[in-house]
């Protein structure tokens, strides 16, 4: 199992490196500059792969090679299953630098690790920008905005319907949730009891919103035209942001 290095948690980071002294330097350097990252260390590719599917991470740092595994092969598998995870590749040489583009790596970390390189890596990961993509519930649980399909008012609780058919229910008022989501790009109040995330919508037509996981919601007829216009505006704005790299 990975080792929980503690701290106030915003993000979960997996460091996969079979060189114990180097791995220790890496985790110490990260803790000095980013106390709100929970670090899990893995000594081999097999150990990491064994937990990856059930124990998702926000950031993965992969040594190349790591034990008897090729870090690039692991990176490809990670990227295929998670388009949002930040991947950092680490190596004693620049041999794999070009291949890092293939997995959309955020940074290529040269070994031996040093504090300056680690700080540059953390800057490239744009952690402040990443933190703004989370909401924190009263119980301390954090949810990625990109994982939310919609939130539903259930009286004393709010039920979050997430990607992958996952559901989280929290003891929190619906108005409080909408306060947390206020101003977040793509979120729209569908009705008095439901707020949707347009980022998870596949289509919006004929009074029906269809999500990417095939679930659907009925749009109140009195708001159908307004919701359709809001979704169209979202799509155009997303195209603009994607095109400009914002």
Residue pairs with C-beta under 8 A, 6 or more apart in sequence:
1 51
2 14
2 40
2 41
2 42
2 47
2 48
2 51
2 55
3 39
3 40
3 41
4 38
4 39
4 40
5 27
5 31
5 38
5 39
5 40
5 41
6 38
7 31
7 35
7 36
7 37
7 38
7 39
8 35
8 36
9 36
9 37
9 38
9 142
10 36
10 37
10 127
10 131
10 134
10 142
11 36
11 37
11 38
11 58
11 59
11 127
11 130
11 131
12 37
12 38
12 40
12 56
12 57
12 58
12 59
13 30
13 37
13 38
13 39
13 40
13 57
13 58
13 59
13 60
13 61
14 40
14 41
14 42
14 48
14 52
14 57
14 59
14 60
14 61
15 23
15 26
15 27
15 39
15 40
15 41
15 42
15 61
16 42
16 44
16 45
16 47
16 48
16 60
16 61
16 62
16 63
16 66
16 71
16 74
17 23
17 26
17 41
17 42
17 43
17 61
17 63
17 66
17 90
18 43
18 44
18 63
18 66
18 67
19 63
19 111
20 43
22 63
22 111
22 112
22 113
23 41
23 43
25 112
25 113
25 114
26 61
26 90
26 113
26 118
27 39
27 41
29 113
29 114
29 115
29 118
29 119
30 37
30 39
30 118
30 122
31 37
31 39
32 115
33 118
33 119
33 122
34 122
34 127
36 131
37 59
37 127
40 55
40 57
42 48
42 51
43 67
44 66
44 67
44 68
44 69
45 66
45 67
45 68
45 69
45 70
45 71
45 74
46 67
46 68
46 69
48 66
48 74
49 69
49 74
49 77
52 77
52 78
52 81
53 81
56 82
56 85
57 85
58 85
58 86
58 130
59 85
59 86
59 87
59 88
59 125
60 75
60 78
60 85
60 86
60 87
60 88
61 88
61 89
61 90
61 109
62 71
62 74
62 75
62 78
62 87
62 88
62 89
62 90
63 71
63 90
63 91
63 111
64 70
64 71
64 72
64 89
64 90
64 91
64 96
65 71
66 74
71 89
71 90
71 91
71 96
72 89
72 96
72 99
72 102
72 103
75 87
75 89
75 103
75 105
76 102
76 103
78 85
78 87
78 103
79 85
79 87
79 103
79 104
84 144
84 146
86 106
86 125
86 130
87 103
87 104
87 105
87 106
88 105
88 106
88 107
88 108
88 109
88 121
88 125
89 96
89 100
89 103
89 105
89 107
89 108
89 109
90 108
90 109
90 110
90 111
90 113
91 108
91 109
91 110
91 111
92 110
92 111
92 112
94 108
94 110
96 108
97 108
100 108
106 121
106 124
106 125
107 120
107 121
107 124
107 125
109 117
109 118
109 121
110 117
133 144
133 145
133 146
134 142
134 143
134 144
134 145
135 142
135 143
135 145
135 177
135 180
135 181
136 142
136 180
137 143
137 170
137 172
138 170
138 171
138 172
139 170
139 171
141 168
141 170
143 160
143 162
143 168
145 181
145 184
145 187
145 197
145 199
146 163
146 199
147 162
147 163
147 164
147 166
148 160
148 161
148 162
148 197
148 200
149 161
149 162
149 163
149 196
149 197
149 200
149 211
149 212
149 213
149 215
150 160
150 161
150 190
150 194
150 195
150 196
150 197
150 200
150 211
150 217
151 158
151 159
151 160
151 161
151 174
151 177
151 181
151 194
151 195
152 158
152 159
152 161
152 193
152 194
153 174
153 192
153 193
153 194
154 169
156 171
157 169
157 170
157 171
157 172
158 169
158 170
158 172
158 173
158 174
158 177
159 167
159 168
159 169
160 167
160 168
160 169
160 170
161 167
161 215
162 168
163 200
163 212
163 213
164 213
165 213
174 193
177 195
178 189
178 195
181 187
181 195
185 234
185 237
186 197
186 198
186 199
186 234
186 238
187 195
187 196
187 197
187 198
188 195
188 196
188 198
188 227
188 230
188 231
188 234
189 195
190 196
190 209
190 217
190 219
190 220
190 223
190 227
191 220
191 223
194 217
196 209
196 217
198 204
198 230
198 231
198 234
198 235
199 238
200 211
200 212
200 213
201 209
201 210
201 211
201 212
201 231
202 210
202 211
202 212
203 209
203 210
204 210
204 219
204 227
204 228
204 231
205 228
207 218
207 219
207 221
207 224
208 216
208 217
208 218
208 219
209 216
209 217
209 218
209 219
209 227
209 231
210 216
211 217
219 227
219 228
240 246
